[in-house]
């Protein structure tokens, strides 16, 4: 069974940076499309960034020039580098693995952007 474990969230000031990591296990990582989603209180869960293999990426317009998704197939890990963070980026960030239309989710990691 695929398992995803996110890490790297926390409290950061506006303008700061964080790097989220998602460790994958239970399958052949390179065969999965990976993504990061976020959900703020009272709002729907939105796709932030996605990456296939070979690495084709897609981003939410709001983060396109600030966030970068990447994957390391040797380490079974997907990353989300977040720069120039804003208060509106505050949310729980979830990692998603997808294959043959089946989604697997991590437990989420909280990102809070506040002074």
C-alpha positions, -999 to +999 in steps of 0.1 A: +000+000+000+013+034-009+022+056+020+031+093+019+047+112+048+050+150+045+075+171+065+090+206+065+060+227+074+060+253+102+057+290+110+075+315+087+074+352+083+060+368+052+087+369+025+103+338+039+109+303+025+101+267+033+108+234+016+083+207+020+093+170+015+071+140+009+085+106+014+069+078-007+068+041+000+049+010-010+052+012-047+075+022-076+078+059-071+089+067-106+057+054-121+035+078-101+025+113-109+030+134-078+014+166-065+011+191-037-023+204-027-034+228+001-064+235+021-071+266+042-098+266+069-133+267+054-119+264+018-117+236-007-085+217-013-066+231-043-038+218-064-007+238-059+018+220-081+021+187-099+049+168-115+050+137-138+079+115-147+097+125-169+094+158-151+066+179-166+053+204-141+021+223-136+013+251-111-015+270-096-013+305-111-011+321-077+022+304-069+038+299-103+067+324-099+073+315-062+070+278-058+090+250-074+081+213-074+107+187-080+112+150-075+142+127-067+134+092-079+165+078-062+152+090-029+115+083-035+108+119-025+089+149-039+097+184-028+080+218-028+103+248-025+082+278-015+097+313-017+083+348-011+056+333+011+025+353+018-001+352+045-026+337+020-003+307+015-012+296+050-029+262+048-024+225+054-003+212+026-009+176+013+011+153-009-007+133-035+004+103-055-016+092-086-015+062-108-042+048-131-067+073-117-062+062-081-051+089-056-031+084-024-028+112+002-005+120+030-016+133+064-007+169+056+017+194+071+007+229+084+023+260+069+016+292+087+028+325+072+026+352+098+046+380+114 
